[in-house]
C-alpha cells in the first residue's frame, strides 16, 4: 500500500499535464535575445530580425526602436538585451504594461499583458565614466610628474615608481608617497568606483632581509601599504584588492638600470561603476 500511495500522485500529475497540453492550456512564453556589438553603433542580435528594429542618432545616443513585434499567442513576453560593459541605457518606454529589469550588462523587458503587439524604445550610448576618470586623474596628478595614466576603456591604471613612494628596500610609505596616493584619489568618490586593484612590482635584483625574505614579500607589502590611505579617504575594504608580483611582470628590460627603474613600481587600477539605470517606464514615446 505504501508503494501505491507514492506512485498515485505521480500518475495523477502526469495525467493532468498531458490533459492540459492536449487542450492547449500550457504556458506560452516568448523570449528574444539581442546582443549589441561594442565595436559598432549598429546592434546585432541572435535572431534574424534586422528588419524589425529601427535606430536613430540623437544627441544623447542611439535611439533603438522595436516596433509592433507580433506575439499572437504568447502569455509572457521577454525581450533581453545584452549591453557592453562600457555602454549605458536610458529613457526606456513601452507600449504595454511591463517591467524593465537590469542586472550587470543585461537589460530585460518582461510583460504578461496579453497583447498581440509590443513596441519598446530605449537609448543606448557609450558610458564615458573612464574618460571622465582619466581627465580627473590627470588634473589630480599634474604636479606628480612621474605618474603614468592609461585607460583600457573599462578601467584606468595609474603607475608610480617605488622610489617616489618608499625608502629603498622598505615596504612602508614615506610622507611623499602618502601625499602622492592622496593626490591620485582626490575628488574621486568611492561610490563611483567598483574596485581598486593595487599591484606591487619589483626588478629582478634579489632582496634578503628578515622583514622581506624575497621580492614577493616586498612587493606585497608595498601594495598593502596603500590600503590604509584609501580607507581614510572613504573606500571600503571590500572595494580594494592587493597583490605582489615581484619581478614577474616587467615593463622594461632588467638588463639596464633604466629598465629596472621602470619595473619597480606600484600600479593602481580603478574600475568605475558602469551604470545601466532605467529612468523612464511608461507608454509615452520618444521623438
Secondary structure, DSSP 8 states (H G I E B T S, - for coil): -HHHHHHHHHHHHHHHHHHHHHTT-S--EEEEEEE--TT-SS-EESSS-GGGEEEEEETTEEEEEEEEEE-SS-SEEEEEEE--TTEEEEEEEESSS-EEEEETTEEEEEE----SEEEEEEEEEE--HHHHHHHHHHHHTTT-TT-EEEE-SS-EEEEEEGGGTB-TT--SB-HHHHHHHHHHTTT--GGGEEEEEEEEE--S-----SS-SSHHHHHHHHHHHTHHHHHHTT--GGGEEEEE-TTSS-SS-TTSHHHHHHHSEEEEEEEE---------SS----
